Amino acid sequence: MVQMNVHEAKSQLSRLIEAVLAGEPVTIARAGKPVVDLVPHRGPEVVIGVEGWQDFRVDPDVFDGPDDEVQALFYGDPTS
């Protein structure tokens, strides 16, 4: 574990970043007391779809084209 005071960390920032990226914990202190920990940045997690529906499968037989009754309700009866 690396711990150094703010003043020294300013001049060693590149080395500290490399240490963090290599998996080493780095703490910056003030007057010898830990203040912050440096951690690698993690981008936002992107979830595509709806959670819990990963294994959901659609039955293609259910979707067999437009329904005449529904079409009549929305657009009126074409025979009248």
C-alpha positions in Angstrom: 0.0 0.0 0.0 1.3 3.4 -0.9 0.5 6.4 1.3 2.0 9.9 0.8 1.2 13.4 1.8 -0.5 15.8 -0.6 2.6 17.9 -1.3 4.6 14.8 -2.4 1.6 13.3 -4.3 1.4 16.5 -6.4 4.9 15.8 -7.8 4.4 12.0 -8.1 0.9 12.0 -9.6 1.9 10.1 -12.8 3.6 7.4 -10.7 0.6 7.1 -8.4 -1.8 6.7 -11.3 0.4 3.9 -12.7 0.4 2.2 -9.3 -3.4 2.4 -9.1 -3.8 1.0 -12.6 -1.5 -1.8 -11.7 -3.9 -2.7 -8.8 -1.9 -1.2 -5.9 -3.9 0.7 -3.3 -2.9 4.4 -3.0 -3.9 6.8 -0.2 -3.2 10.5 0.0 -2.8 12.0 3.4 -2.6 15.4 5.1 -0.2 15.7 8.0 0.1 11.9 8.0 -3.7 11.3 8.3 -5.4 9.5 5.4 -7.7 11.8 3.4 -8.5 10.1 0.1 -7.9 6.9 -1.8 -7.1 6.8 -5.5 -9.2 4.2 -7.4 -9.4 3.4 -11.1 -12.3 5.1 -12.9 -15.2 2.8 -13.9 -17.5 3.9 -16.7 -21.2 3.7 -16.3 -22.6 0.2 -16.7 -24.8 -0.1 -19.8 -27.7 -2.5 -19.5 -29.5 -3.3 -22.8 -33.0 -4.6 -22.4 -35.1 -5.0 -19.2 -33.4 -6.6 -16.2 -34.8 -10.1 -15.6 -35.9 -10.6 -19.3 -32.6 -12.0 -20.6 -33.9 -15.5 -21.2 -37.4 -14.4 -22.4 -38.2 -15.8 -25.8 -41.0 -14.7 -28.1 -43.3 -17.3 -29.7 -43.5 -16.2 -33.4 -46.9 -17.9 -33.7 -48.4 -15.3 -31.5 -47.5 -12.5 -33.9 -49.4 -13.6 -37.0 -50.2 -10.2 -38.5 -52.9 -7.5 -37.9 -56.1 -8.6 -36.2 -59.3 -7.5 -38.2 -61.2 -6.7 -35.0 -58.5 -4.5 -33.7 -58.1 -2.8 -37.1 -61.8 -2.1 -37.1 -61.7 -0.6 -33.6 -58.9 1.8 -34.5 -59.7 2.7 -38.1 -63.4 1.9 -38.4 -65.0 -1.0 -40.3 -63.7 -0.9 -43.9 -66.9 -2.7 -45.1 -69.2 0.1 -44.1 
